[in-house]
Amino acid sequence: MQAGLYCEHGFCHVLKGEEMDYNNETVPQKKKGVLGFLPGFLIGLLVGIVVLAIGTGVTIRIYTTATNRYLVVGPQNVNQASGDDVLDKETVEKLEELLAYVDLYYNGEYKEEDIRDALYKGTLNGLKDPYSTYYTADEYKELQVSTNGKYYGIGAGLSQDAKTMEVTVSKVYSGTPAEEAGLKNGDQILKVDQFKAESMELSALVKKIRGDEGTMVHLQVYRESTGETLELDVERRNVDLPSVESQMLDNGIGYIQISEFQSNTAEQFRDALKHLQKKDMKGLIVDVRSNPGGLITSVVDILDAILPEGTVVYTEDKYGKRDTYTSDASCIDCPIAVLMNENSASASEIFAGAIKDYQYGTLIGKKTFGKGIVQTIYPLENGDAIKITTAKYYTPNGNYIHGAGIEPDIDLDYEYQGPEDEPYEMQFDNQLQEAVKVLNDQIGQ
């Protein structure tokens, strides 16, 4: 076999200046003059690489066309799923048997497309990872709408417990149909029309809530503070939700609440920060309570505006590949407090973890949710998509917080100290008032 390139377990290796016999023993070549050998070797190597690349591309194309399978090449010694292992002969025969029973005996209407979608969803469900899922084309469109922050809906933020599947209203936005209908923060969604909230993933439930502009959606909610089960009809309207709200409190303390890290959140945050700084801000409270997370690029851009130069978070995939996200030298030069709770997850924890590791602020509230993994969305050929867990993320000091969460500096249960039947007011929020006290003490030093 001539010297050049050979492939082993998906990797190509260069054999330089030697031949390999059929027993894989090295056979020395005859010596050649350096001046005569080098140009010929480089030209030969270049031609070999080009030919190999073309040949590999043609081979993969022929393989995928002939077998209708994808050829995936990855590093050695990494656990990889194989279509041949999962869809073996026995499994395919079992599927055909199930479909035969359905065809012969099922007394009802069904769509073949729905069965295929269920198979796709089941494939991802088999990972036993609540964060990995398959989206139909329609579901993927809804997901894109939610990350862009504009849709026909009711104007409420929802969160779902990954274990119990309980759905809770985390935020009712001002001037929206949800507020007009009487929905309140903390309400538990029991039903959306005839659909039970706990029977589906949050993205699927949100799809039921959204719809054509001007139509109505019926919500059944449980309000723990009064023990009531309420029936609310809410109109769907064009809702452009801000993910950032801000205001200046007493003594020059700025307050910024981030409800979710969407594609436009960093821009909204920077605008809010500039507005507060123009009012001579002396301290800053950033509220990420019940923030379920969002885009890692969004939270990184926000941390870049706050922290000094350095790493703010890094991720590692199954192959050990590391992606590091950094901040530049420009930063905020005033005391900072971060409000967080048990429903602060994912990107919210990236935010809190970076602030904690840099010792750049005081964390107040409860230990965070503990989601230290990253999902990536891969659009597929027919407009559908999959979201799968692709990496773990680590705080700047290398802490992996999945399942552990981030501990606050001041552990404080939330207690609203105002009238329960009255609208929320900041002065009665004990966690917020603790943050104000901490910053006032630091400003006075």
Beta strands, then each sheet from edge to edge (+ up, - down):
strand 1: 5-8
strand 2: 11-14
strand 3: 18-20
strand 4: 26-28
strand 5: 133-135
strand 6: 150-153
strand 7: 156-160
strand 8: 167-172
strand 9: 188-192
strand 10: 195-196
strand 11: 216-223
strand 12: 228-235
strand 13: 237-240
strand 14: 244-248
strand 15: 253-258
strand 16: 283-287
strand 17: 310-317
strand 18: 322-327
strand 19: 336-340
strand 20: 362-365
strand 21: 373-379
strand 22: 385-394
strand 23: 410-411
sheet 1: 1+ 2-
sheet 2: 3+ 4-
sheet 3: 5+ 22- 17+ 18-
sheet 4: 5+ 22- 21+
sheet 5: 6+ 13-
sheet 6: 7+ 8- 9+ 10-
sheet 7: 7+ 8- 9+ 11- 12+
sheet 8: 14+ 15- 16- 19- 20- 23-
end
